[in-house]
């Protein structure tokens, strides 16, 4: 009996990754519960995939894939798509993926899988019917999960930007790339079955998904370390009415008489102190937390910047950060690559984009200009 040794190697890698995930400890707390659950499911997923690789190594050998092999790829891919999509969605919108959602999706996939396997086992023309039924269902599943992730991504981005009053697209890049990688693996599996590709293409596909599995584990570890602010925002219990455009306009247009003059003075003094202490370089606070720290409310803060400062809190803080960046760039002992973190901008590329927009040059070009 011949074996596909690349599958054996892939199985060893996947089992190792399952062990790594086992030792990844997620933070305690109610807000992280869904992510802890998904980490456990990913471990199971990796173990199942490792077993699947061993089975495939036996079935595939060095020959072209059989109908049973095609069906097994489709069935495994359906479950992988479900779990990987659920993982990515949980990262940005935990409440969207409940235990009942996972159970319903798993049961539906199981029922469809039994139907496909039954058709293939009947042989004759039913084999093609079974395979193409699986192809169509899997394609529909990928389309559904794309829409699910897209909607979750938009909702999470909106909530993050409302909470932190910043452009947060770069902050969600890791999760977005994880989903795109999962989608690419799913499409590769679909193409492999549709075109009945041979051993060379299958081995290429195996290498692609092993690389993705490694990337996903790295993403999980990085998320645990760096993304507490996402959990903070998406777990908040803001009322829908507070987030509606109509209410925002009402808040911004509150008549001056409705605002206590003493409250304005106190807020102005608090902002001066906040700037003097350079609190604007912090990037782990929501606007609600900043307002509380300033002794006011989110509504009052928004009204004050709109009607007294004639700008937005986001623009005002961004300008302060860029002013601090220019001051730091004058110090040759501070590496240019570290400036963005020192001023509270998490993403380097986002900092460069903001700096170039205001100054018309990159931070390094600005530093070089100061030398002359």
N, C-alpha and C positions, 0 to 999 in steps of 0.2 A: 504494500500500500504506500502510495506517494503522498507526501504532505507539502502544503504550501508553507515554507518556513518563515516567510514574511508575516503571515498571520500568527504564527507561534510567537515571533518577536513582538508583534503588535499586542498580543495578549499579555505578554510579560510586562510591557510598558503600561498598559491599561490597569493591570492589577497593582502595579507599583503606585500609580496615580491614585487609585482607590485607597491605598494605605496612607498616602500623603494627606488626602482629604479627611481621613479618619482623625488625624492629629491636628487638623485645623480647628482651633477652638473659637467659636463665634462668641461675641460678648453676651453677657447675661442681660436680662431685661425683656419686657413684653414686646417692645418694638422690633426686637431681633428674632422673635420666635419663628416667624415664617421663613426667615433665611436659614435659621438652624435646621428647620424641617427640610428645606430644599437641599441643604448640604448632605443630610442623611440620604435623601432620595438619589442624589448624584452618586454617592458611594455605591448604592445598590445598582444604579445604572451602569457604572463603570465595571462592577463585578459581572453583571449580566453580559456586557459587551465583551469582556475578557473571555467568558465562556463561549459566547457566540463566535469569537475569533478562532477558538480551538475547533468548534464544530465546522466552521467554514474551511479551516485548514484541511480537515478530513474530506469534506464534500467536494471541495474545489480541486485539490491536488494541482496538477499542471494542465488540466483540461478546461474546455469551455464550460461556463456555468450551466447547470441543469435547471429545469423548471422549479424543482424544490429549492435549489439554491437561490433562484430569483425571488421566490416567494419569501424565503427566510430573510433576504436582504430587505424586502419591502416591509415585512412585519417589524423587524428590529428597527428600521429607519423610522417607522411610524411612532414607536415608543420613544426613540431618541429625540425626535422632533418635539414630542409632547414635553418631555422632561427638560430639554435644553431651553425651549421657549418659556416654560414655567419658571425656570431658574432666572432667566434674563428679566422676565416681567416682575418676579418677586424682588429683584434688586432695586427696581424703581417704583413699584406699585404693589406692595405685599398683599393688600386686601383684595386685589383682583384674583389671586390664586388661592382658593380655599381647598380644604381637604375634599369636599364634595365635588369641586371642579376636577380635581385629579382623579377621583374615583370614577366619575361619569365618563371622562375622556378615556381612561384605561379600559373600562368595560366596553365602550363603543368600539375601540380599536380591537379588543379581544373578539367581539362578535363578528366584526368584519374579517378579521384574520381567519377565524374558523370557517367562514363562508368561502374565502379565497382558497384555503387549503383543501376544502371539500371539493371544490370545482376542479382543482389541479389533480387531485387523486382519482377523479372520475375518468381522467385521460381523454384521448381523442380531441375533439374540438373544444371541449370544456377547459383544457389546459390553457389555451390562448385567452379564453373568456376570463378565466380566473386571474391570469397575470395582468391583463389589461384593466380588469376591475380594480385590482390593487394599485395599478399605476394611476388611474383616474382618482381614486379615493385619496391616495397619497398626495397627488398634486393639489387636490381641493384642501387637504389638511394643511399643506404648506401655505396656501393662500389665506386660509382662516387665521393661522398663527401669525402671519405677516401683518394682517389687519389688527389682530389683538395687540401685538407688540407696538405697532405704530400708534394706536390710540393711547396705550399705557404710557408710551414715551412722551407724547404731547401733553398728557395730563400731568405727568411727573415734572416735566420741564416748566409748565405753567406754575405749578405749586412751588417749585424751587425758586423761581424768579420772583414770585410774590413774597416768599419768606425772606430771601436774601437780597432782593432788589438789585440783582446783578444778572449779566448774561451768563447762564449756567450750561450752555450747550457743550462747552468743552469738558465740563464736569461729568457729563453723562457719556462721554466718548467711549470709555472702557466698556460700558454695558452695551452700547450700540454696536461696537465692533464685535463683541461676543455674539450678539444675535446674528449679525451679518455673516460671521464665520460659521455659525450653526446652519444658516440658510444655504450657504455655499456647499457645505457637506451634504445637506439634504438634496440639493439640486444635482450634485455629482452622483449620488445614489440613484436618483430618478433617471438620469441620462444613461447610467450603466445598465439599468434594467430595460429601458425603452429600446436601446440600440443593441442589446445583447452582446456587450463588449467582452473581449477575451481576457486572458490572464494578465497581460501587460497593463491594460487599463485598470483592471481590478487592483493590481499591486500599487499602481499610482494612486488610486482612490484610497487604498489602505493607508498609504503614507500621508495623504492629505488629512484624513480624519484623525490620525494619531497626533499629528502636529496640532490640530484644533483641540484635541483633548488636553494636551499639555498647556496650550494657551488658556483654556477655560479654567484649569486649576490655578494658574498664575493669576488670572482675573479674580477668582474667588479670594485668594490670599490678599491681593491688593485692595479689593473691596473692603475686606474686614479691617484692614489697616487704615485706609484713607477715606472711607465714605460714610463716616458717622453722621456727617452733616446732611446727607441725603435721607438717612433714617429719621433724623430730627425733623426735617421738613415734611416728609410724606406721612409721618405719624401724627402730625399736629391735627388738632380738632377745630380748625377754623370753620366758621359758618359759611354756607354758600352765599348768603346775602352779603357778607363782608367782602366777597370776592367779585361780585358782579360789577360790570362797568357803570351801571346806573348809580350804585352806591358810591363808587369811587368819585363820580362827578359831583354827587351831593356833598361828599366830604370836602372836596376841593373848593366848592363854592359856598361853604358855610359863611354867613355874614360875619364881619369882624365883631359885631356886638355880641355874637354868640360865644366869642372867645374871651376868657378872662385876661385882661392886660397883665396881671401879675403872673399868670401862667406863661404868657409870652416871654416876659422878662426872665423868668426862671429857666425857661427852655433855652433862651439865647445864651445865658450864663453857662448853663450845663453844656451846650455845644462848644462854647469857647474852651471850657476845661477839657472836654472830650478831644478837641483838636490839639490842645497843648500837650496832652498826655499821649498823643498819637495812637488813639484807640482805633483810628480808621484803618490801620494796617492789619487788624484782625479780620480773618475771613471765616471764623467758625460761629459767628453770631447771626441769628435771624434779626430782621428789622424789629420784630416784636420785642426781642430781648434787648436790643439797643434802646428802643423807646422806653422800656422799663428802667434801664440803667440811667437814662436821662431824666427820669422822673415824670414821664408823660405817657401818652398812648400812641399807638400806631396811627390812629386817625388824626390826632393833633399834630403829629410829626409831619404827616403828609400835607395837612392844611398849611402848616407853617412854611414849608419849603415852596409850596405852590404860590402862596399869597404874599409871603414876606421876602423870601429869597429869590422868587421868580425862576426857579429851576426845580429839579427833582433831587431827592436824596441820593439816588444812584449817580447822577452826573456830578453832584457836589463832591461826593466821596471819591469818585473816580479821579477828579481833578486834583484832590489832595494827595492821592496815591501817586499820581504822575509827577507832582511837584516833589514829593519825597524821593521818587525814582531819580529825578534829575539831580537832586542833592547827593544821593548815594553814588551816582555815576561820576561825580567830581572827585570821589575818593578812590584812588588807584588800587588800594588794598582790598577793595571789595570786587570779586569777580562779576563780570556782566551777567553771567549765567545764574547768579544767585539773587539778583536784584528783584525779580518778580515775586519771590517768596518773602523777601523782606518788606515788601509793600502790601502784602495781603492778596496778591493775585496768584491763584493756585496753578494756573496753566501758563506755561512760558510763551506759547504761540499767541495766546490771547493778549498777554502783556505787550508783545511786540506789535500786534495789530493795533492796540489802543495807542501805544507810544508813537507809532508811525503816523497814525491818523491825526494826532495833535501836533507833532513836531515835524512831520514830513521826512523823517529819517529814522533809522533803526537806533536802538540804544547804543550799540557799538559805534555807529557813525557819530552820534551825539558826543560820546566820550572822546573820540578822536578829534572832533571839532574843538572841544574844550582845551586840548593840548596846544592848539595853534593860536 
